[in-house]
Amino acid sequence: MEASTASIDPVLPSVSILVARGIFYLIGAVILTSLIWSSITRLNVVVKADGKLVPRAEPLRLSVPQGGIVSRVMVDVGTEVRAGQPILEIDSFREAADAAEDRHQVEAAKAESERYKESAGILEASTVNLKQELVNEQEALTLITQEAKELREGFDGGAVSQFEVLAKERDVADTQAHLAQLRSDLNRSEEESGQNRRLETESEQTIQAAQIKLTRDIEVKRKTILTAPTDGVVTFISSLRPGRYLAANDVAATLLPGNEPLLAEVWIPNSSMRRIKPRLPVRMMLNAYPYQQFGLLPGTVISVDPDANDAGAYRAWIKPDRLSLDGAHGPEALRTGLTLTAEIVVDQRSILDVILDPIRRVKRGFALAE
């Protein structure tokens, strides 16, 4: 027994045995602590989804009522616009030609109306003169007729020659003829004056109709200036520069309304869809704001579309807890269109559970075929 002890002591002296035991206990304690830590510490199981910040409202598709060539583009894609702000202008040849023709008709009708009015005024003045002349001639006829009658009586009494009687009777006949001519001229003047007044009235009606049509064409021409119906951000313009033809009711531009709250629109892969549901917490990393400097943007899943798109991805909507990030120079306001990667927390698992996963998979893989 002593010989055995003597042979071991040189190899493992008593101090070395204590050290070995200490190391063994230390390793055991580390393992035990690791097991306890790995069973307590929880890891977030996340589903990653890419997307961007947008209003939830559907984009407004803006069109022009009449076709034409794009003559001016006032904004760019991504421009924030106010309600009523011009976006682009259409040069509508038909409305411009119609408006020019209407203006010509209005001017021609006005000139014609002035001409009829002037002519009617002249004829009316002439009618007044003719009436006065007719009255004077009627009085002269009465007087000459009386003189002719007296001369005829004087001729019958032998006091006046036949020549004087015949001369006076010719004066009566000439006055009657002139009186008849005056009546004819008066009737014609009144008729022509009335006709000119009627034509003047018709010209006025033509002017009114042409002005109404001109106003309508000008209004249509004005409508070819496409304006924003509400505040928002321009996301699409059919023509980035003048020259393109747009047919009536073609989509000329799209506008994302700016009065809607910003949400994160993300697309969930089909394979991860079963894990996604409303009220799950989310952490978002915005590509324009590195999370190492600005941190993560927290949020919550508020809804998931019931069907997938053609690529098999489901759209989910995430409400950010705030719309700003704290940077070195203060808060940075977030805006429409910022791209991001969202990490949706779908579960929490212990580290030990994660470590044991491969063993479980291997265990499930064993099977005995009968």
C-alpha positions in Angstrom: 0.0 0.0 0.0 2.8 2.3 0.8 4.6 1.4 -2.4 1.6 2.2 -4.4 1.2 5.6 -2.7 4.8 6.4 -3.3 4.5 5.6 -7.0 1.6 8.0 -7.4 2.8 11.0 -5.4 5.5 12.0 -7.8 3.0 12.2 -10.6 0.0 13.7 -8.8 1.1 15.3 -5.6 -1.6 16.3 -3.1 -1.7 19.9 -4.4 -2.3 18.8 -7.9 -5.2 16.7 -6.8 -6.8 19.8 -5.2 -6.3 21.8 -8.4 -7.7 19.1 -10.6 -10.7 18.9 -8.3 -11.1 22.7 -8.4 -11.0 22.8 -12.1 -13.5 19.9 -12.3 -15.9 21.8 -10.0 -15.3 25.0 -11.9 -16.2 23.3 -15.2 -19.2 21.8 -13.6 -20.3 25.2 -12.2 -19.8 26.8 -15.6 -21.8 24.2 -17.3 -24.6 24.4 -14.7 -24.6 28.2 -14.9 -24.7 28.0 -18.7 -27.6 25.6 -18.5 -29.5 27.8 -16.1 -28.7 31.0 -18.2 -29.6 29.3 -21.5 -32.9 28.1 -20.0 -33.8 31.5 -18.6 -32.5 33.9 -21.3 -35.0 34.4 -24.1 -34.3 35.1 -27.7 -36.7 36.9 -30.0 -37.9 34.9 -33.0 -38.4 37.4 -35.8 -39.8 37.4 -39.4 -38.1 39.9 -41.6 -40.1 41.8 -44.2 -39.1 44.7 -46.5 -41.3 47.7 -47.2 -41.6 51.4 -47.0 -43.5 54.2 -45.2 -46.7 55.2 -47.1 -50.2 56.4 -46.3 -52.6 53.6 -46.1 -55.0 55.3 -48.5 -55.0 54.1 -52.1 -53.2 56.4 -54.4 -55.3 58.8 -56.4 -55.2 58.3 -60.2 -55.5 61.7 -61.9 -56.6 62.1 -65.5 -57.5 64.9 -67.9 -61.0 65.1 -69.5 -59.7 65.9 -73.0 -56.8 64.5 -74.9 -53.8 66.6 -76.0 -50.1 67.1 -75.9 -48.3 67.6 -72.6 -47.0 71.2 -72.9 -45.7 71.7 -69.3 -44.7 69.5 -66.4 -44.7 71.5 -63.1 -43.6 68.9 -60.6 -41.3 65.8 -60.3 -42.0 62.3 -58.9 -41.7 62.6 -55.1 -42.7 66.2 -54.9 -45.0 67.1 -52.0 -47.9 69.2 -53.4 -50.7 71.2 -51.9 -54.4 71.0 -52.9 -54.9 73.0 -56.1 -51.3 73.0 -57.1 -50.7 72.5 -60.8 -49.1 69.2 -61.8 -49.0 69.3 -65.6 -50.7 71.1 -68.5 -52.2 69.6 -71.6 -52.3 71.6 -74.9 -55.7 70.6 -76.3 -55.7 71.5 -79.9 -59.4 71.0 -80.4 -60.4 73.2 -77.5 -57.9 75.9 -78.5 -59.2 75.9 -82.1 -62.8 75.9 -80.9 -62.1 78.8 -78.6 -60.4 80.7 -81.4 -63.4 80.0 -83.7 -65.8 81.1 -80.9 -63.9 84.3 -80.4 -64.1 85.0 -84.2 -67.9 84.3 -84.2 -68.4 86.7 -81.2 -66.4 89.4 -82.9 -68.2 88.9 -86.2 -71.6 88.9 -84.6 -70.7 92.0 -82.6 -69.7 93.8 -85.8 -72.8 92.6 -87.6 -75.0 93.7 -84.7 -73.4 97.1 -84.6 -73.9 97.4 -88.4 -77.6 96.4 -88.0 -78.0 98.8 -85.1 -76.4 101.7 -87.0 -78.5 100.9 -90.1 -81.7 100.7 -88.0 -80.8 104.0 -86.3 -80.3 105.7 -89.7 -83.6 104.2 -91.0 -85.5 105.3 -87.9 -84.1 108.8 -88.3 -85.1 108.7 -91.9 -88.6 107.5 -90.9 -89.0 110.4 -88.6 -88.0 112.8 -91.4 -90.3 111.1 -93.8 -93.1 111.3 -91.4 -92.5 115.0 -90.9 -92.1 115.5 -94.7 -95.3 113.6 -95.2 -97.1 115.8 -92.8 -95.8 118.9 -94.5 -96.6 117.5 -98.0 -100.1 116.7 -96.8 -100.6 120.2 -95.6 -99.2 121.5 -98.9 -101.5 119.2 -100.8 -104.5 120.5 -98.9 -103.4 124.1 -99.6 -102.7 123.5 -103.3 -106.0 121.5 -103.7 -107.8 124.5 -102.2 -106.0 126.9 -104.5 -106.8 124.7 -107.5 -110.4 124.6 -106.5 -110.5 128.4 -106.3 -108.8 128.8 -109.6 -111.3 126.4 -111.2 -114.1 128.5 -109.8 -112.3 131.7 -111.1 -112.0 130.1 -114.5 -115.7 129.3 -114.6 -116.3 132.9 -113.8 -113.9 134.1 -116.5 -111.5 135.7 -114.0 -108.7 133.1 -114.4 -107.1 131.6 -117.5 -107.3 127.9 -118.3 -103.5 127.8 -118.3 -103.3 128.9 -114.6 -105.9 126.3 -113.7 -104.1 123.5 -115.5 -100.8 124.5 -114.0 -102.2 124.4 -110.5 -103.9 121.1 -111.1 -100.6 119.7 -112.3 -99.1 121.0 -109.0 -101.8 119.1 -107.2 -101.1 115.9 -109.2 -97.3 116.3 -108.6 -97.9 116.8 -104.8 -100.2 113.8 -104.7 -97.6 111.7 -106.5 -94.8 113.0 -104.2 -97.1 112.2 -101.2 -97.6 108.7 -102.5 -93.9 108.3 -103.0 -93.3 109.6 -99.4 -95.8 107.0 -98.1 -94.0 104.3 -100.0 -90.6 105.4 -98.8 -92.0 105.6 -95.2 -93.4 102.1 -95.4 -90.1 100.7 -96.8 -88.1 102.6 -94.2 -90.2 101.3 -91.4 -90.0 97.8 -92.8 -86.2 97.9 -93.3 -85.8 99.5 -89.8 -87.9 96.7 -88.3 -85.9 94.1 -90.2 -82.6 95.6 -89.0 -83.9 95.5 -85.5 -84.8 91.9 -85.8 -81.4 91.1 -87.3 -79.8 93.0 -84.5 -81.7 90.9 -82.0 -80.7 87.7 -83.8 -77.1 88.9 -83.7 -77.3 89.5 -80.0 -78.6 86.0 -79.5 -75.8 84.7 -81.7 -73.3 86.6 -79.5 -74.8 85.2 -76.4 -74.7 81.6 -77.7 -71.1 82.1 -78.9 -70.0 83.6 -75.6 -71.6 80.7 -73.7 -69.7 78.2 -76.0 -66.5 80.3 -75.7 -66.8 80.2 -71.9 -67.3 76.5 -72.0 -64.3 76.0 -74.2 -62.2 78.2 -72.0 -63.3 76.2 -69.0 -62.4 72.9 -70.7 -59.1 74.5 -71.7 -58.6 75.5 -68.1 -59.3 71.9 -67.0 -56.4 70.7 -69.1 -54.2 72.1 -66.3 -54.2 69.1 -64.0 -54.2 70.1 -60.4 -53.8 68.2 -57.1 -57.2 67.5 -55.5 -55.6 67.2 -52.1 -52.3 67.5 -50.3 -50.0 64.6 -51.0 -46.9 63.3 -52.7 -46.7 62.7 -56.5 -45.7 59.1 -57.0 -46.1 58.8 -60.8 -46.2 61.2 -63.8 -47.0 59.8 -67.2 -44.7 62.2 -69.0 -41.6 63.6 -67.3 -41.1 66.2 -70.0 -43.3 68.0 -72.5 -44.2 66.4 -75.9 -46.1 63.2 -75.0 -49.7 62.8 -76.2 -52.3 61.9 -73.6 -55.7 60.5 -74.6 -58.8 61.5 -72.7 -59.1 59.8 -69.3 -55.5 58.4 -69.4 -53.8 58.3 -66.0 -51.7 61.4 -66.2 -50.3 61.2 -62.6 -50.9 59.4 -59.3 -50.9 61.1 -55.9 -50.6 59.6 -52.4 -52.8 61.7 -50.1 -50.7 63.4 -47.4 -53.5 63.9 -44.9 -53.4 60.1 -44.1 -51.2 58.9 -41.2 -48.0 57.2 -42.3 -47.8 53.4 -41.9 -45.2 50.9 -42.8 -46.3 48.7 -45.7 -44.4 45.5 -45.7 -44.6 42.2 -47.6 -44.5 39.0 -45.7 -43.0 35.9 -47.4 -45.5 33.1 -47.9 -43.4 30.7 -45.8 -43.7 33.0 -42.7 -47.3 33.9 -43.1 -48.6 31.5 -40.5 -46.7 33.3 -37.7 -48.0 36.8 -38.6 -51.0 38.3 -36.8 -52.2 41.7 -35.6 -50.8 43.3 -32.4 -47.3 41.7 -32.8 -44.5 44.0 -31.8 -42.1 45.2 -34.6 -38.7 46.7 -34.8 -37.9 48.7 -38.0 -34.6 49.6 -39.5 -34.8 52.5 -42.0 -32.3 52.4 -44.8 -31.8 56.1 -44.8 -31.2 56.2 -41.1 -28.6 53.6 -40.0 -29.8 52.0 -36.8 -26.3 52.2 -35.3 -26.8 56.0 -35.2 -30.5 56.5 -35.0 -31.7 53.3 -33.3 -34.7 51.2 -34.2 -38.2 52.4 -34.9 -40.7 50.5 -32.8 -44.2 49.7 -34.0 -47.1 47.2 -34.0 -48.7 45.1 -36.7 -52.3 46.4 -37.1 -53.6 44.3 -40.1 -52.7 41.7 -42.7 -54.3 41.4 -46.1 -56.4 38.3 -46.5 -54.8 37.3 -49.9 -51.3 37.2 -51.4 -50.1 39.0 -54.5 -48.9 37.4 -57.6 -45.5 36.7 -56.0 -47.1 34.9 -53.1 -46.3 37.6 -50.5 -48.9 39.0 -48.1 -49.1 42.7 -47.4 -49.1 43.8 -43.7 -49.6 47.2 -42.2 -47.5 48.4 -39.3 -48.2 51.4 -37.2 -45.0 53.1 -36.0 -45.0 54.3 -32.4 -43.6 57.6 -33.6 -42.7 59.3 -36.8 -39.3 60.6 -35.9 -35.9 59.3 -35.0 -33.4 60.8 -32.6 -30.1 61.7 -34.3 -27.0 63.6 -33.4 -28.6 66.9 -34.4 -32.0 66.3 -32.8 -35.2 64.6 -34.0 -35.4 63.6 -37.7 -38.9 63.6 -39.1 -39.9 60.6 -41.3 -41.5 61.1 -44.7 -43.4 59.1 -47.3 -41.4 56.6 -49.3 -38.6 55.8 -46.9 -37.7 52.1 -47.4 -37.2 49.9 -44.4 -36.7 46.4 -43.1 -39.1 45.3 -40.4 -38.4 42.6 -37.8 -41.7 41.2 -36.6 -41.3 39.5 -33.2 -43.4 36.3 -33.6 -42.1 34.3 -30.6 -39.6 34.1 -27.8 -37.5 31.0 -27.1 -34.8 30.1 -24.6 -31.3 29.6 -25.8 -31.4 26.1 -24.5 -34.5 25.4 -26.6 -32.7 26.7 -29.7 -29.6 24.5 -28.9 -31.8 21.4 -28.6 -33.5 22.0 -31.9 -31.0 20.0 -34.0 -31.2 17.1 -31.5 -35.0 17.1 -31.8 -34.8 17.2 -35.6 -32.4 14.2 -35.6 -34.7 12.4 -33.2 -37.7 13.0 -35.4 -35.7 11.8 -38.4 -35.3 8.2 -37.0 -38.0 5.9 -38.2 -38.3 2.1 -38.7 -40.2 1.0 -41.7 -42.2 -2.2 -41.3 
